[in-house]
């Protein structure tokens, strides 16, 4: 039992035990040594293993949340720029999304993001291509960033998110042509150094923020993991607007 865990459990023990104040002796509590406390704590662990586990997990989650909050503040300048932007570029609320084009949850989340941009005319959305599901994911991300060079990132992003199937070169070329893009130029731009750098930066940023899966959203300074319902995103955005007015 580590020293830090010991004291954490000791605090929990204080909250869990019911002590009769009329018979408890302040003098005895004062002289209770560490060994006695540890013995009591171990007894509590044996009798309440699930409660202890849940409490420790809650503590660890709280610590992780605090670390992520610090990371969000430290990396804000990288988070809100150097990536494709849609919606209102001057919007009062920014939503950042880390995603993978082969992620089924991301495809589902795209319906929410697309609806948010259409219904909230004061929302700014930043897209962080974060390919983590294999070579095809990275190929699709590269072509998407190449589409930005032709001014059609959002259109191609929509085509990729609504596509069902593989992302081989022929498929991507067909989607590009259908979207009004020069597929030959995209094929070359997809391998450019700046596209490679953008993906590397997104991966490094996700690592710094503790984002390991997709989709991952940041609403201003709040991290939201997973394809949450549309109503939950609306609520989060509304809360951030409210906070800005206070």
C-alpha positions in Angstrom: 0.0 0.0 0.0 1.7 3.2 -1.2 1.9 6.2 1.1 -0.3 8.3 -1.2 -2.9 5.6 -1.4 -2.7 5.0 2.3 -3.6 8.6 3.2 -6.3 8.6 0.5 -7.9 5.6 2.0 -7.5 7.0 5.5 -9.6 10.0 4.4 -12.2 7.7 2.9 -12.3 5.7 6.1 -13.1 8.8 8.1 -16.1 9.5 5.9 -17.3 5.9 5.9 -17.0 5.0 9.6 -19.8 6.0 12.1 -18.3 7.0 15.4 -20.3 7.7 18.5 -19.1 11.1 19.6 -20.2 10.5 23.2 -17.9 7.5 23.7 -15.1 8.4 21.2 -12.1 9.8 22.9 -10.2 12.7 21.3 -7.2 11.6 23.3 -7.3 8.1 21.8 -7.7 9.5 18.3 -4.7 11.7 18.8 -2.4 8.8 19.8 -3.7 6.3 17.2 -0.5 5.3 15.4 -0.1 4.7 11.7 -0.1 0.9 12.1 -3.5 1.0 13.8 -5.0 3.2 11.1 -3.5 1.0 8.4 -5.0 -2.1 10.0 -8.4 -0.5 10.1 -8.1 0.7 6.5 -7.2 -2.8 5.3 -10.2 -4.2 7.2 -12.4 -1.7 5.4 -10.9 -2.7 2.0 -11.7 -6.3 2.7 -15.2 -5.6 3.7 -16.0 -3.0 1.0 -13.8 -3.8 -2.0 -16.2 -2.5 -4.6 -16.8 0.8 -2.8 -13.0 1.4 -2.5 -12.5 0.6 -6.2 -15.2 3.0 -7.3 -13.8 5.7 -5.0 -10.3 5.3 -6.3 -11.5 5.2 -9.9 -13.4 8.4 -9.3 -10.3 10.0 -7.8 -8.1 8.9 -10.8 -10.7 10.3 -13.3 -10.8 13.6 -11.4 -7.0 13.7 -11.6 -7.0 12.9 -15.3 -9.6 15.6 -15.9 -7.5 18.2 -14.1 -4.5 17.2 -16.2 -6.5 17.5 -19.4 -7.8 20.9 -18.4 -4.2 22.1 -17.9 -3.2 20.7 -21.2 -6.1 22.4 -23.0 -5.0 25.7 -21.6 -1.3 25.1 -22.5 -2.0 24.1 -26.1 -4.9 26.4 -26.9 -2.9 28.2 -29.6 -2.3 24.9 -31.4 -5.8 23.7 -30.8 -7.8 26.5 -32.5 -5.6 27.1 -35.6 -3.5 25.5 -38.3 -6.4 23.3 -39.4 -9.4 23.5 -41.7 -12.2 25.7 -40.4 -15.9 25.6 -41.3 -19.1 27.3 -40.1 -18.6 30.9 -39.1 -14.9 31.8 -39.0 -15.7 34.6 -36.6 -18.1 32.6 -34.4 -18.3 33.2 -30.7 -17.9 29.5 -29.8 -15.4 27.1 -31.3 -15.8 23.4 -31.5 -12.7 21.3 -32.4 -13.1 17.7 -33.6 -10.4 15.0 -33.8 -11.7 12.3 -36.1 -10.9 9.4 -38.4 -12.7 8.9 -41.7 -12.9 5.1 -41.1 -14.4 5.5 -37.7 -18.1 4.6 -37.7 -18.8 6.8 -34.6 -17.2 9.7 -36.4 -19.5 9.2 -39.4 -22.4 9.2 -37.0 -21.0 12.3 -35.3 -20.7 14.1 -38.6 -24.5 14.2 -38.9 -24.5 16.2 -35.6 -21.6 18.5 -36.6 -23.2 19.2 -40.0 -26.5 20.0 -38.3 -24.9 22.2 -35.7 -23.2 24.3 -38.4 -26.4 24.7 -40.4 -28.5 25.7 -37.4 -26.0 27.7 -35.4 -24.8 30.5 -37.5 -22.4 31.7 -34.8 -20.5 28.5 -34.5 -16.9 28.0 -35.6 -15.7 24.4 -36.2 -12.1 23.3 -36.5 -11.3 19.9 -38.1 -8.3 17.9 -36.8 -7.6 15.0 -39.1 -6.5 12.2 -36.7 -6.0 9.0 -38.6 -5.6 6.1 -36.1 -7.3 3.2 -37.8 -4.7 2.1 -40.3 -3.2 3.1 -43.6 -6.5 3.8 -45.4 -7.4 6.2 -42.6 -4.2 8.2 -43.2 -4.6 8.1 -47.0 -8.1 9.5 -46.6 -6.9 12.2 -44.2 -4.1 13.2 -46.7 -6.6 13.5 -49.5 -8.9 15.6 -47.3 -6.0 18.0 -46.5 -5.1 18.1 -50.1 -8.7 19.2 -50.9 -8.2 22.2 -48.7 -5.5 23.4 -51.1 -8.2 23.6 -53.7 -10.7 25.4 -51.4 -13.1 22.4 -51.0 -12.1 20.8 -47.7 -15.7 20.8 -46.3 -17.2 19.4 -49.5 -14.7 16.6 -49.6 -14.9 16.0 -45.9 -18.7 15.5 -46.3 -18.0 13.1 -49.2 -15.6 11.0 -47.1 -17.8 11.0 -44.0 -20.9 9.8 -46.0 -19.0 7.2 -48.0 -19.4 3.6 -47.0 -16.5 1.3 -48.1 -12.8 1.4 -48.7 -10.6 4.4 -49.2 -8.3 3.2 -52.0 -6.8 5.6 -54.5 -9.4 4.9 -57.2 -12.3 5.5 -54.8 -10.7 8.7 -53.5 -10.1 9.9 -57.1 -13.8 9.2 -58.0 -15.0 11.1 -54.9 -12.7 14.0 -55.7 -13.9 14.3 -59.3 -17.5 14.1 -58.1 -16.8 16.9 -55.7 -15.4 19.1 -58.4 -11.8 18.7 -57.4 -8.7 18.0 -59.5 -7.9 14.4 -58.5 -4.5 14.4 -60.2 -3.3 17.4 -58.3 -4.8 16.0 -55.0 -2.9 12.8 -55.5 0.4 14.8 -55.5 -0.6 17.3 -52.8 -1.6 14.4 -50.5 2.1 13.4 -50.3 3.4 16.9 -49.7 5.5 17.8 -46.7 3.0 20.2 -45.2 0.2 17.6 -45.3 2.5 15.2 -43.5 3.4 17.8 -41.0 -0.3 18.7 -40.3 -1.1 15.0 -39.5 2.0 14.7 -37.3 1.0 17.9 -35.4 -2.5 16.6 -34.9 -1.2 13.3 -33.5 1.1 15.1 -31.2 -1.6 17.4 -30.0 -4.0 14.6 -29.4 -1.3 12.8 -27.3 -0.7 16.0 -25.3 -4.4 16.2 -24.6 -4.9 12.6 -23.7 -7.1 11.9 -26.7 -6.7 8.3 -27.7 -9.9 7.6 -29.6 -12.3 9.2 -32.1 -14.3 11.2 -32.2 -13.0 13.6 -29.7 -14.5 17.1 -29.3 -13.4 20.2 -27.5 -16.1 22.8 -27.0 -14.0 25.9 -26.1 -12.2 24.4 -23.0 -14.4 21.3 -22.4 -13.3 17.9 -23.7 -16.1 15.6 -24.8 -15.3 12.0 -25.9 -17.4 10.0 -28.3 -20.3 10.5 -30.6 -22.6 12.3 -28.1 -26.2 13.1 -29.0 -27.0 16.3 -30.9 -28.9 17.6 -27.8 -25.8 17.2 -25.6 -23.6 19.2 -28.0 -26.2 21.9 -28.2 -26.4 22.1 -24.4 -22.6 22.2 -24.1 -22.4 25.1 -26.6 -25.2 27.0 -24.9 -23.5 26.7 -21.5 -20.2 28.1 -23.0 -22.1 31.0 -24.4 -23.8 31.6 -21.1 -20.4 31.5 -19.3 -19.0 34.1 -21.7 -21.8 36.5 -20.8 -21.3 36.3 -17.1 
